[in-house]
């Protein structure tokens, strides 16, 4: 997990746990199978949004924009 503390101005990086890795692999498996079956793009987007909440993966694109 990656956390940003604006007071310190540094990224804190923790190792990804096995459970987090398993959740990510399962989410990717669901999305790839939907793509292979040719599901509707709206259905894939809806599923991706639902999975992103379940996975709770930390996205750091906002942190990178602030640093530049």
HTML snippet that shows the backbone in 3Dmol.js (N, CA, C, O; Angstrom):
<script src="https://3Dmol.org/build/3Dmol-min.js"></script>
<div id="view" style="width:600px;height:400px;position:relative"></div>
<script>
const pdb = `
ATOM      1  N   UNK A   1       0.835  -1.166   0.000  1.00  0.00           N
ATOM      2  CA  UNK A   1       0.000   0.000   0.000  1.00  0.00           C
ATOM      3  C   UNK A   1       0.884   1.235   0.000  1.00  0.00           C
ATOM      4  O   UNK A   1       1.938   1.252   0.637  1.00  0.00           O
ATOM      5  N   UNK A   2       0.461   2.255  -0.705  1.00  0.00           N
ATOM      6  CA  UNK A   2       1.219   3.497  -0.792  1.00  0.00           C
ATOM      7  C   UNK A   2       0.400   4.608  -0.149  1.00  0.00           C
ATOM      8  O   UNK A   2      -0.772   4.794  -0.476  1.00  0.00           O
ATOM      9  N   UNK A   3       1.021   5.342   0.763  1.00  0.00           N
ATOM     10  CA  UNK A   3       0.355   6.463   1.411  1.00  0.00           C
ATOM     11  C   UNK A   3       1.196   7.714   1.227  1.00  0.00           C
ATOM     12  O   UNK A   3       2.425   7.651   1.180  1.00  0.00           O
ATOM     13  N   UNK A   4       0.525   8.844   1.125  1.00  0.00           N
ATOM     14  CA  UNK A   4       1.223  10.114   0.951  1.00  0.00           C
ATOM     15  C   UNK A   4       0.879  11.028   2.121  1.00  0.00           C
ATOM     16  O   UNK A   4      -0.295  11.264   2.406  1.00  0.00           O
ATOM     17  N   UNK A   5       1.892  11.535   2.790  1.00  0.00           N
ATOM     18  CA  UNK A   5       1.703  12.479   3.883  1.00  0.00           C
ATOM     19  C   UNK A   5       2.206  13.833   3.409  1.00  0.00           C
ATOM     20  O   UNK A   5       3.411  14.014   3.236  1.00  0.00           O
ATOM     21  N   UNK A   6       1.296  14.798   3.194  1.00  0.00           N
ATOM     22  CA  UNK A   6       1.722  16.098   2.655  1.00  0.00           C
ATOM     23  C   UNK A   6       2.676  16.854   3.577  1.00  0.00           C
ATOM     24  O   UNK A   6       3.472  17.663   3.102  1.00  0.00           O
ATOM     25  N   UNK A   7       2.611  16.608   4.876  1.00  0.00           N
ATOM     26  CA  UNK A   7       3.505  17.307   5.807  1.00  0.00           C
ATOM     27  C   UNK A   7       4.946  16.834   5.657  1.00  0.00           C
ATOM     28  O   UNK A   7       5.885  17.625   5.746  1.00  0.00           O
ATOM     29  N   UNK A   8       5.105  15.542   5.430  1.00  0.00           N
ATOM     30  CA  UNK A   8       6.451  15.001   5.255  1.00  0.00           C
ATOM     31  C   UNK A   8       6.915  15.106   3.814  1.00  0.00           C
ATOM     32  O   UNK A   8       8.116  15.199   3.560  1.00  0.00           O
ATOM     33  N   UNK A   9       5.990  15.095   2.867  1.00  0.00           N
ATOM     34  CA  UNK A   9       6.325  15.212   1.457  1.00  0.00           C
ATOM     35  C   UNK A   9       6.950  13.957   0.868  1.00  0.00           C
ATOM     36  O   UNK A   9       7.616  14.018  -0.165  1.00  0.00           O
ATOM     37  N   UNK A  10       6.739  12.820   1.521  1.00  0.00           N
ATOM     38  CA  UNK A  10       7.317  11.575   1.025  1.00  0.00           C
ATOM     39  C   UNK A  10       6.239  10.500   0.933  1.00  0.00           C
ATOM     40  O   UNK A  10       5.215  10.560   1.614  1.00  0.00           O
ATOM     41  N   UNK A  11       6.493   9.528   0.081  1.00  0.00           N
ATOM     42  CA  UNK A  11       5.601   8.382  -0.035  1.00  0.00           C
ATOM     43  C   UNK A  11       6.017   7.322   0.973  1.00  0.00           C
ATOM     44  O   UNK A  11       7.205   7.053   1.153  1.00  0.00           O
ATOM     45  N   UNK A  12       5.032   6.723   1.627  1.00  0.00           N
ATOM     46  CA  UNK A  12       5.292   5.602   2.523  1.00  0.00           C
ATOM     47  C   UNK A  12       4.798   4.351   1.818  1.00  0.00           C
ATOM     48  O   UNK A  12       3.627   4.268   1.449  1.00  0.00           O
ATOM     49  N   UNK A  13       5.674   3.384   1.630  1.00  0.00           N
ATOM     50  CA  UNK A  13       5.335   2.185   0.877  1.00  0.00           C
ATOM     51  C   UNK A  13       5.340   0.988   1.821  1.00  0.00           C
ATOM     52  O   UNK A  13       6.330   0.728   2.504  1.00  0.00           O
ATOM     53  N   UNK A  14       4.226   0.263   1.853  1.00  0.00           N
ATOM     54  CA  UNK A  14       4.134  -0.985   2.593  1.00  0.00           C
ATOM     55  C   UNK A  14       4.037  -2.120   1.592  1.00  0.00           C
ATOM     56  O   UNK A  14       3.531  -1.930   0.486  1.00  0.00           O
ATOM     57  N   UNK A  15       4.511  -3.283   1.962  1.00  0.00           N
ATOM     58  CA  UNK A  15       4.428  -4.435   1.072  1.00  0.00           C
ATOM     59  C   UNK A  15       2.976  -4.842   0.861  1.00  0.00           C
ATOM     60  O   UNK A  15       2.143  -4.716   1.758  1.00  0.00           O
ATOM     61  N   UNK A  16       2.692  -5.326  -0.328  1.00  0.00           N
ATOM     62  CA  UNK A  16       1.373  -5.825  -0.647  1.00  0.00           C
ATOM     63  C   UNK A  16       1.203  -7.196  -0.008  1.00  0.00           C
ATOM     64  O   UNK A  16       2.075  -8.057  -0.133  1.00  0.00           O
ATOM     65  N   UNK A  17       0.093  -7.396   0.669  1.00  0.00           N
ATOM     66  CA  UNK A  17      -0.148  -8.672   1.329  1.00  0.00           C
ATOM     67  C   UNK A  17      -0.611  -9.713   0.306  1.00  0.00           C
ATOM     68  O   UNK A  17      -1.007  -9.378  -0.811  1.00  0.00           O
ATOM     69  N   UNK A  18      -0.553 -10.958   0.710  1.00  0.00           N
ATOM     70  CA  UNK A  18      -0.995 -12.042  -0.170  1.00  0.00           C
ATOM     71  C   UNK A  18      -2.488 -11.915  -0.475  1.00  0.00           C
ATOM     72  O   UNK A  18      -2.927 -12.234  -1.580  1.00  0.00           O
ATOM     73  N   UNK A  19      -3.262 -11.452   0.500  1.00  0.00           N
ATOM     74  CA  UNK A  19      -4.697 -11.288   0.279  1.00  0.00           C
ATOM     75  C   UNK A  19      -4.977 -10.210  -0.763  1.00  0.00           C
ATOM     76  O   UNK A  19      -5.865 -10.377  -1.599  1.00  0.00           O
ATOM     77  N   UNK A  20      -4.228  -9.102  -0.724  1.00  0.00           N
ATOM     78  CA  UNK A  20      -4.400  -8.042  -1.711  1.00  0.00           C
ATOM     79  C   UNK A  20      -4.020  -8.524  -3.103  1.00  0.00           C
ATOM     80  O   UNK A  20      -4.693  -8.194  -4.080  1.00  0.00           O
ATOM     81  N   UNK A  21      -2.956  -9.297  -3.201  1.00  0.00           N
ATOM     82  CA  UNK A  21      -2.537  -9.844  -4.491  1.00  0.00           C
ATOM     83  C   UNK A  21      -3.601 -10.784  -5.032  1.00  0.00           C
ATOM     84  O   UNK A  21      -3.899 -10.762  -6.226  1.00  0.00           O
ATOM     85  N   UNK A  22      -4.182 -11.618  -4.158  1.00  0.00           N
ATOM     86  CA  UNK A  22      -5.216 -12.552  -4.593  1.00  0.00           C
ATOM     87  C   UNK A  22      -6.439 -11.789  -5.098  1.00  0.00           C
ATOM     88  O   UNK A  22      -7.022 -12.168  -6.114  1.00  0.00           O
ATOM     89  N   UNK A  23      -6.840 -10.709  -4.398  1.00  0.00           N
ATOM     90  CA  UNK A  23      -7.986  -9.908  -4.831  1.00  0.00           C
ATOM     91  C   UNK A  23      -7.733  -9.285  -6.203  1.00  0.00           C
ATOM     92  O   UNK A  23      -8.625  -9.264  -7.051  1.00  0.00           O
ATOM     93  N   UNK A  24      -6.516  -8.776  -6.422  1.00  0.00           N
ATOM     94  CA  UNK A  24      -6.184  -8.171  -7.715  1.00  0.00           C
ATOM     95  C   UNK A  24      -6.219  -9.201  -8.841  1.00  0.00           C
ATOM     96  O   UNK A  24      -6.744  -8.930  -9.921  1.00  0.00           O
ATOM     97  N   UNK A  25      -5.657 -10.383  -8.585  1.00  0.00           N
ATOM     98  CA  UNK A  25      -5.658 -11.434  -9.609  1.00  0.00           C
ATOM     99  C   UNK A  25      -7.074 -11.868  -9.946  1.00  0.00           C
ATOM    100  O   UNK A  25      -7.395 -12.088 -11.114  1.00  0.00           O
ATOM    101  N   UNK A  26      -7.925 -11.995  -8.931  1.00  0.00           N
ATOM    102  CA  UNK A  26      -9.309 -12.397  -9.164  1.00  0.00           C
ATOM    103  C   UNK A  26     -10.059 -11.335  -9.975  1.00  0.00           C
ATOM    104  O   UNK A  26     -10.822 -11.665 -10.882  1.00  0.00           O
ATOM    105  N   UNK A  27      -9.835 -10.049  -9.639  1.00  0.00           N
ATOM    106  CA  UNK A  27     -10.484  -8.964 -10.370  1.00  0.00           C
ATOM    107  C   UNK A  27     -10.039  -8.942 -11.830  1.00  0.00           C
ATOM    108  O   UNK A  27     -10.859  -8.773 -12.732  1.00  0.00           O
ATOM    109  N   UNK A  28      -8.740  -9.111 -12.058  1.00  0.00           N
ATOM    110  CA  UNK A  28      -8.240  -9.131 -13.436  1.00  0.00           C
ATOM    111  C   UNK A  28      -8.776 -10.322 -14.204  1.00  0.00           C
ATOM    112  O   UNK A  28      -9.071 -10.208 -15.393  1.00  0.00           O
ATOM    113  N   UNK A  29      -8.907 -11.461 -13.545  1.00  0.00           N
ATOM    114  CA  UNK A  29      -9.452 -12.651 -14.189  1.00  0.00           C
ATOM    115  C   UNK A  29     -10.888 -12.404 -14.641  1.00  0.00           C
ATOM    116  O   UNK A  29     -11.273 -12.794 -15.743  1.00  0.00           O
ATOM    117  N   UNK A  30     -11.678 -11.755 -13.787  1.00  0.00           N
ATOM    118  CA  UNK A  30     -13.070 -11.455 -14.142  1.00  0.00           C
ATOM    119  C   UNK A  30     -13.124 -10.519 -15.344  1.00  0.00           C
ATOM    120  O   UNK A  30     -13.893 -10.748 -16.278  1.00  0.00           O
ATOM    121  N   UNK A  31     -12.306  -9.459 -15.321  1.00  0.00           N
ATOM    122  CA  UNK A  31     -12.325  -8.493 -16.422  1.00  0.00           C
ATOM    123  C   UNK A  31     -11.820  -9.104 -17.729  1.00  0.00           C
ATOM    124  O   UNK A  31     -12.404  -8.859 -18.785  1.00  0.00           O
ATOM    125  N   UNK A  32     -10.745  -9.895 -17.677  1.00  0.00           N
ATOM    126  CA  UNK A  32     -10.220 -10.523 -18.891  1.00  0.00           C
ATOM    127  C   UNK A  32     -11.219 -11.518 -19.475  1.00  0.00           C
ATOM    128  O   UNK A  32     -11.355 -11.617 -20.695  1.00  0.00           O
ATOM    129  N   UNK A  33     -11.913 -12.247 -18.618  1.00  0.00           N
ATOM    130  CA  UNK A  33     -12.899 -13.207 -19.140  1.00  0.00           C
ATOM    131  C   UNK A  33     -14.065 -12.466 -19.795  1.00  0.00           C
ATOM    132  O   UNK A  33     -14.611 -12.927 -20.797  1.00  0.00           O
ATOM    133  N   UNK A  34     -14.446 -11.316 -19.228  1.00  0.00           N
ATOM    134  CA  UNK A  34     -15.510 -10.531 -19.855  1.00  0.00           C
ATOM    135  C   UNK A  34     -15.069 -10.011 -21.223  1.00  0.00           C
ATOM    136  O   UNK A  34     -15.859  -9.997 -22.167  1.00  0.00           O
ATOM    137  N   UNK A  35     -13.810  -9.584 -21.331  1.00  0.00           N
ATOM    138  CA  UNK A  35     -13.293  -9.112 -22.619  1.00  0.00           C
ATOM    139  C   UNK A  35     -13.250 -10.234 -23.648  1.00  0.00           C
ATOM    140  O   UNK A  35     -13.596 -10.027 -24.811  1.00  0.00           O
ATOM    141  N   UNK A  36     -12.827 -11.418 -23.225  1.00  0.00           N
ATOM    142  CA  UNK A  36     -12.730 -12.547 -24.147  1.00  0.00           C
ATOM    143  C   UNK A  36     -14.106 -12.991 -24.639  1.00  0.00           C
ATOM    144  O   UNK A  36     -14.254 -13.405 -25.788  1.00  0.00           O
ATOM    145  N   UNK A  37     -15.100 -12.905 -23.777  1.00  0.00           N
ATOM    146  CA  UNK A  37     -16.452 -13.298 -24.181  1.00  0.00           C
ATOM    147  C   UNK A  37     -17.113 -12.249 -25.055  1.00  0.00           C
ATOM    148  O   UNK A  37     -18.121 -12.531 -25.703  1.00  0.00           O
ATOM    149  N   UNK A  38     -16.560 -11.041 -25.082  1.00  0.00           N
ATOM    150  CA  UNK A  38     -17.120  -9.981 -25.917  1.00  0.00           C
ATOM    151  C   UNK A  38     -18.290  -9.265 -25.271  1.00  0.00           C
ATOM    152  O   UNK A  38     -19.222  -8.840 -25.954  1.00  0.00           O
ATOM    153  N   UNK A  39     -18.240  -9.130 -23.951  1.00  0.00           N
ATOM    154  CA  UNK A  39     -19.307  -8.423 -23.244  1.00  0.00           C
ATOM    155  C   UNK A  39     -19.362  -6.958 -23.665  1.00  0.00           C
ATOM    156  O   UNK A  39     -18.399  -6.410 -24.202  1.00  0.00           O
ATOM    157  N   UNK A  40     -20.492  -6.351 -23.411  1.00  0.00           N
ATOM    158  CA  UNK A  40     -20.725  -4.952 -23.719  1.00  0.00           C
ATOM    159  C   UNK A  40     -19.763  -4.086 -22.898  1.00  0.00           C
ATOM    160  O   UNK A  40     -19.481  -4.402 -21.742  1.00  0.00           O
ATOM    161  N   UNK A  41     -19.261  -3.000 -23.488  1.00  0.00           N
ATOM    162  CA  UNK A  41     -18.308  -2.130 -22.808  1.00  0.00           C
ATOM    163  C   UNK A  41     -18.914  -1.506 -21.554  1.00  0.00           C
ATOM    164  O   UNK A  41     -18.219  -1.335 -20.552  1.00  0.00           O
ATOM    165  N   UNK A  42     -20.188  -1.170 -21.597  1.00  0.00           N
ATOM    166  CA  UNK A  42     -20.850  -0.590 -20.417  1.00  0.00           C
ATOM    167  C   UNK A  42     -20.874  -1.592 -19.263  1.00  0.00           C
ATOM    168  O   UNK A  42     -20.690  -1.211 -18.107  1.00  0.00           O
ATOM    169  N   UNK A  43     -21.099  -2.872 -19.574  1.00  0.00           N
ATOM    170  CA  UNK A  43     -21.084  -3.901 -18.537  1.00  0.00           C
ATOM    171  C   UNK A  43     -19.691  -4.075 -17.949  1.00  0.00           C
ATOM    172  O   UNK A  43     -19.537  -4.270 -16.743  1.00  0.00           O
ATOM    173  N   UNK A  44     -18.684  -4.003 -18.800  1.00  0.00           N
ATOM    174  CA  UNK A  44     -17.299  -4.146 -18.336  1.00  0.00           C
ATOM    175  C   UNK A  44     -16.927  -2.970 -17.438  1.00  0.00           C
ATOM    176  O   UNK A  44     -16.282  -3.160 -16.407  1.00  0.00           O
ATOM    177  N   UNK A  45     -17.330  -1.754 -17.819  1.00  0.00           N
ATOM    178  CA  UNK A  45     -17.042  -0.579 -16.994  1.00  0.00           C
ATOM    179  C   UNK A  45     -17.748  -0.663 -15.647  1.00  0.00           C
ATOM    180  O   UNK A  45     -17.157  -0.333 -14.619  1.00  0.00           O
ATOM    181  N   UNK A  46     -18.985  -1.095 -15.638  1.00  0.00           N
ATOM    182  CA  UNK A  46     -19.742  -1.228 -14.398  1.00  0.00           C
ATOM    183  C   UNK A  46     -19.068  -2.253 -13.476  1.00  0.00           C
ATOM    184  O   UNK A  46     -18.938  -2.030 -12.272  1.00  0.00           O
ATOM    185  N   UNK A  47     -18.647  -3.364 -14.054  1.00  0.00           N
ATOM    186  CA  UNK A  47     -17.969  -4.394 -13.277  1.00  0.00           C
ATOM    187  C   UNK A  47     -16.629  -3.894 -12.767  1.00  0.00           C
ATOM    188  O   UNK A  47     -16.262  -4.169 -11.625  1.00  0.00           O
ATOM    189  N   UNK A  48     -15.890  -3.161 -13.597  1.00  0.00           N
ATOM    190  CA  UNK A  48     -14.598  -2.627 -13.178  1.00  0.00           C
ATOM    191  C   UNK A  48     -14.753  -1.653 -12.013  1.00  0.00           C
ATOM    192  O   UNK A  48     -13.937  -1.663 -11.091  1.00  0.00           O
ATOM    193  N   UNK A  49     -15.780  -0.818 -12.041  1.00  0.00           N
ATOM    194  CA  UNK A  49     -16.035   0.104 -10.934  1.00  0.00           C
ATOM    195  C   UNK A  49     -16.365  -0.650  -9.652  1.00  0.00           C
ATOM    196  O   UNK A  49     -15.900  -0.281  -8.574  1.00  0.00           O
ATOM    197  N   UNK A  50     -17.158  -1.691  -9.767  1.00  0.00           N
ATOM    198  CA  UNK A  50     -17.522  -2.488  -8.594  1.00  0.00           C
ATOM    199  C   UNK A  50     -16.293  -3.192  -8.031  1.00  0.00           C
ATOM    200  O   UNK A  50     -16.096  -3.236  -6.816  1.00  0.00           O
ATOM    201  N   UNK A  51     -15.471  -3.739  -8.917  1.00  0.00           N
ATOM    202  CA  UNK A  51     -14.273  -4.446  -8.476  1.00  0.00           C
ATOM    203  C   UNK A  51     -13.250  -3.503  -7.853  1.00  0.00           C
ATOM    204  O   UNK A  51     -12.556  -3.884  -6.911  1.00  0.00           O
ATOM    205  N   UNK A  52     -13.149  -2.291  -8.359  1.00  0.00           N
ATOM    206  CA  UNK A  52     -12.175  -1.348  -7.796  1.00  0.00           C
ATOM    207  C   UNK A  52     -12.511  -1.002  -6.350  1.00  0.00           C
ATOM    208  O   UNK A  52     -11.610  -0.766  -5.544  1.00  0.00           O
ATOM    209  N   UNK A  53     -13.787  -0.969  -6.018  1.00  0.00           N
ATOM    210  CA  UNK A  53     -14.185  -0.722  -4.632  1.00  0.00           C
ATOM    211  C   UNK A  53     -13.866  -1.925  -3.751  1.00  0.00           C
ATOM    212  O   UNK A  53     -13.472  -1.760  -2.597  1.00  0.00           O
ATOM    213  N   UNK A  54     -14.032  -3.130  -4.287  1.00  0.00           N
ATOM    214  CA  UNK A  54     -13.747  -4.335  -3.510  1.00  0.00           C
ATOM    215  C   UNK A  54     -12.250  -4.513  -3.280  1.00  0.00           C
ATOM    216  O   UNK A  54     -11.822  -4.918  -2.200  1.00  0.00           O
ATOM    217  N   UNK A  55     -11.465  -4.208  -4.301  1.00  0.00           N
ATOM    218  CA  UNK A  55     -10.014  -4.420  -4.230  1.00  0.00           C
ATOM    219  C   UNK A  55      -9.347  -3.367  -3.349  1.00  0.00           C
ATOM    220  O   UNK A  55      -8.372  -3.663  -2.659  1.00  0.00           O
ATOM    221  N   UNK A  56      -9.870  -2.136  -3.369  1.00  0.00           N
ATOM    222  CA  UNK A  56      -9.316  -1.019  -2.606  1.00  0.00           C
ATOM    223  C   UNK A  56      -7.837  -0.808  -2.913  1.00  0.00           C
ATOM    224  O   UNK A  56      -7.030  -0.575  -2.013  1.00  0.00           O
ATOM    225  N   UNK A  57      -7.499  -0.892  -4.182  1.00  0.00           N
ATOM    226  CA  UNK A  57      -6.110  -0.723  -4.587  1.00  0.00           C
ATOM    227  C   UNK A  57      -5.746   0.763  -4.569  1.00  0.00           C
ATOM    228  O   UNK A  57      -6.494   1.574  -5.113  1.00  0.00           O
ATOM    229  N   UNK A  58      -4.642   1.135  -3.972  1.00  0.00           N
ATOM    230  CA  UNK A  58      -4.286   2.567  -3.901  1.00  0.00           C
ATOM    231  C   UNK A  58      -3.738   3.080  -5.226  1.00  0.00           C
ATOM    232  O   UNK A  58      -2.692   2.622  -5.687  1.00  0.00           O
ATOM    233  N   UNK A  59      -4.430   4.017  -5.831  1.00  0.00           N
ATOM    234  CA  UNK A  59      -3.958   4.636  -7.054  1.00  0.00           C
ATOM    235  C   UNK A  59      -3.180   5.888  -6.686  1.00  0.00           C
ATOM    236  O   UNK A  59      -3.650   6.691  -5.879  1.00  0.00           O
ATOM    237  N   UNK A  60      -1.996   6.067  -7.266  1.00  0.00           N
ATOM    238  CA  UNK A  60      -1.115   7.157  -6.869  1.00  0.00           C
ATOM    239  C   UNK A  60      -0.991   8.233  -7.939  1.00  0.00           C
ATOM    240  O   UNK A  60      -0.071   9.048  -7.863  1.00  0.00           O
ATOM    241  N   UNK A  61      -1.877   8.272  -8.936  1.00  0.00           N
ATOM    242  CA  UNK A  61      -1.729   9.257 -10.003  1.00  0.00           C
ATOM    243  C   UNK A  61      -1.902  10.678  -9.468  1.00  0.00           C
ATOM    244  O   UNK A  61      -1.274  11.598  -9.992  1.00  0.00           O
ATOM    245  N   UNK A  62      -2.732  10.888  -8.440  1.00  0.00           N
ATOM    246  CA  UNK A  62      -2.889  12.227  -7.859  1.00  0.00           C
ATOM    247  C   UNK A  62      -1.613  12.684  -7.174  1.00  0.00           C
ATOM    248  O   UNK A  62      -1.272  13.865  -7.236  1.00  0.00           O
ATOM    249  N   UNK A  63      -0.910  11.785  -6.528  1.00  0.00           N
ATOM    250  CA  UNK A  63       0.331  12.111  -5.845  1.00  0.00           C
ATOM    251  C   UNK A  63       1.397  12.520  -6.852  1.00  0.00           C
ATOM    252  O   UNK A  63       2.145  13.468  -6.613  1.00  0.00           O
ATOM    253  N   UNK A  64       1.471  11.824  -7.958  1.00  0.00           N
ATOM    254  CA  UNK A  64       2.473  12.117  -8.978  1.00  0.00           C
ATOM    255  C   UNK A  64       2.230  13.497  -9.592  1.00  0.00           C
ATOM    256  O   UNK A  64       3.188  14.204  -9.904  1.00  0.00           O
ATOM    257  N   UNK A  65       0.969  13.892  -9.769  1.00  0.00           N
ATOM    258  CA  UNK A  65       0.666  15.215 -10.336  1.00  0.00           C
ATOM    259  C   UNK A  65       1.077  16.318  -9.382  1.00  0.00           C
ATOM    260  O   UNK A  65       1.549  17.367  -9.819  1.00  0.00           O
ATOM    261  N   UNK A  66       0.905  16.100  -8.070  1.00  0.00           N
ATOM    262  CA  UNK A  66       1.254  17.107  -7.082  1.00  0.00           C
ATOM    263  C   UNK A  66       2.765  17.334  -7.017  1.00  0.00           C
ATOM    264  O   UNK A  66       3.209  18.454  -6.765  1.00  0.00           O
ATOM    265  N   UNK A  67       3.554  16.289  -7.241  1.00  0.00           N
ATOM    266  CA  UNK A  67       5.000  16.384  -7.137  1.00  0.00           C
ATOM    267  C   UNK A  67       5.609  17.154  -8.290  1.00  0.00           C
ATOM    268  O   UNK A  67       6.652  17.788  -8.127  1.00  0.00           O
ATOM    269  N   UNK A  68       4.978  17.111  -9.451  1.00  0.00           N
ATOM    270  CA  UNK A  68       5.553  17.743 -10.647  1.00  0.00           C
ATOM    271  C   UNK A  68       5.453  19.227 -10.658  1.00  0.00           C
ATOM    272  O   UNK A  68       5.900  19.869 -11.609  1.00  0.00           O
TER     273      UNK A  68
END
`;
const viewer = $3Dmol.createViewer("view");
viewer.addModel(pdb, "pdb");
viewer.setStyle({}, {cartoon: {color: "spectrum"}});
viewer.zoomTo();
viewer.render();
</script>
